Amino acid sequence: MTFSWRIPPWERFEDCKYLAVTLTDAGGGLFRFSSEGVRGDDPIEALADLLMTPGSLLGLMPSYPALIGVVVRHGINTDWIAEPPVKVARDDRGRWQIAIAEADVPDVTVFTPTEIAGLVSRLRSQYGRAG
């Protein structure tokens, strides 16, 4: 499968247009997050930039058992970098569920570990080793 971009987002010289919040299981029902700006013209391109940036744990590991998901938000927001309004909890089957606490946040996409693994596989197929 090929991608529609001319230049992959991780090779572009442009400002970041999205914010990616990576959520990981910290144990004991708690979670950790890390936030960073990423490039791209849509949420999938922004996630690809996160995955393919050199040193990305998400792109290097074939599976990342602590990964809960990645939330991609259009626009850089300093409040989101410091403390994203994300709620994470386990459902009655023990699966992680991600919710955005702010109802009026435009252009927010939540990616599950399965979706992320699928994109990593596609990126590796086309571009070689991610990260």
C-alpha positions as CSV (number, residue, x, y, z in Angstrom):
1,M,0.0,0.0,0.0
2,T,1.3,3.4,-0.9
3,F,0.8,6.8,0.8
4,S,-0.6,9.8,-0.9
5,W,2.0,12.3,0.3
6,R,4.8,13.5,-2.0
7,I,7.2,14.1,0.9
8,P,6.8,12.0,4.1
9,P,5.9,14.2,7.1
10,W,9.1,13.2,9.0
11,E,11.2,14.5,6.1
12,R,9.5,17.9,5.7
13,F,10.9,21.2,6.8
14,E,7.8,22.8,8.2
15,D,6.3,23.8,11.5
16,C,4.3,21.3,13.5
17,K,0.6,21.5,12.9
18,Y,-0.5,18.8,15.3
19,L,0.0,17.8,18.9
20,A,0.5,14.1,19.7
21,V,-0.2,12.8,23.2
22,T,1.2,9.3,23.8
23,L,-0.5,7.4,26.6
24,T,1.1,4.5,28.3
25,D,0.2,2.2,31.2
26,A,2.1,3.1,34.4
27,G,0.7,0.2,36.4
28,G,-1.8,0.2,39.2
29,G,-4.5,1.6,37.0
30,L,-2.5,4.8,36.3
31,F,-1.2,6.1,33.1
32,R,1.6,8.3,31.8
33,F,1.6,10.7,28.9
34,S,4.1,12.5,26.8
35,S,3.2,15.3,24.4
36,E,5.0,16.6,21.4
37,G,4.4,18.6,18.2
38,V,4.3,16.7,15.0
39,R,4.1,17.5,11.3
40,G,1.4,16.5,8.8
41,D,-1.6,17.5,6.8
42,D,-4.0,15.2,8.6
43,P,-4.1,13.0,11.8
44,I,-2.7,9.9,10.1
45,E,0.3,11.9,8.7
46,A,0.8,13.4,12.1
47,L,0.9,9.9,13.6
48,A,3.3,8.8,10.9
49,D,5.6,11.6,11.8
50,L,5.5,10.6,15.4
51,L,6.2,6.9,14.5
52,M,9.0,7.6,12.0
53,T,10.9,10.4,13.9
54,P,14.4,9.0,14.8
55,G,14.3,7.5,18.3
56,S,10.6,6.9,18.5
57,L,9.8,4.0,20.7
58,L,6.5,3.5,19.0
59,G,8.2,3.0,15.6
60,L,11.0,0.9,16.9
61,M,9.1,-1.8,18.8
62,P,7.0,-4.3,16.9
63,S,4.6,-4.3,19.9
64,Y,4.5,-1.9,22.8
65,P,2.6,-3.7,25.6
66,A,2.4,-0.5,27.8
67,L,0.8,1.5,25.0
68,I,-2.7,2.7,25.6
69,G,-3.1,4.9,22.6
70,V,-2.2,8.2,20.9
71,V,-4.4,11.2,20.8
72,V,-3.7,13.6,17.9
73,R,-5.0,17.1,18.1
74,H,-4.9,19.7,15.3
75,G,-3.1,22.8,16.5
76,I,-0.4,23.3,19.1
77,N,-1.8,24.1,22.5
78,T,0.5,24.7,25.5
79,D,-2.2,23.6,28.0
80,W,-2.4,20.3,26.1
81,I,1.4,19.9,26.2
82,A,1.5,20.4,30.0
83,E,-1.7,18.6,30.9
84,P,-3.9,17.2,28.2
85,P,-7.6,17.0,29.0
86,V,-7.6,13.2,28.5
87,K,-9.4,10.7,30.7
88,V,-8.2,7.1,30.7
89,A,-9.9,4.3,32.5
90,R,-10.4,0.6,32.2
91,D,-13.8,-0.8,31.1
92,D,-15.6,-3.8,32.7
93,R,-13.5,-6.1,30.6
94,G,-10.2,-4.5,31.6
95,R,-9.6,-2.7,28.3
96,W,-8.3,0.8,28.3
97,Q,-10.8,3.5,27.2
98,I,-9.7,7.0,26.2
99,A,-12.0,10.0,26.5
100,I,-11.4,13.7,25.9
101,A,-12.6,15.8,28.8
102,E,-13.2,19.0,26.8
103,A,-16.3,18.7,24.6
104,D,-15.5,21.6,22.3
105,V,-12.1,20.5,21.2
106,P,-12.0,20.4,17.4
107,D,-10.1,17.9,15.3
108,V,-9.1,15.3,17.9
109,T,-8.4,11.8,16.8
110,V,-7.7,8.8,19.1
111,F,-5.6,6.0,17.7
112,T,-5.7,2.5,19.4
113,P,-2.6,0.2,19.7
114,T,-4.1,-1.9,16.9
115,E,-4.4,1.0,14.6
116,I,-0.9,2.2,15.5
117,A,0.6,-1.3,14.8
118,G,-1.2,-1.4,11.5
119,L,0.3,2.0,10.5
120,V,3.8,0.9,11.7
121,S,3.5,-2.2,9.5
122,R,2.5,-0.1,6.4
123,L,5.3,2.4,7.0
124,R,7.9,-0.4,7.4
125,S,6.6,-2.1,4.3
126,Q,7.0,1.1,2.2
127,Y,10.0,2.9,3.9
128,G,11.8,0.2,5.9
129,R,12.4,0.3,9.6
130,A,10.5,2.9,11.5
131,G,12.0,5.2,14.1
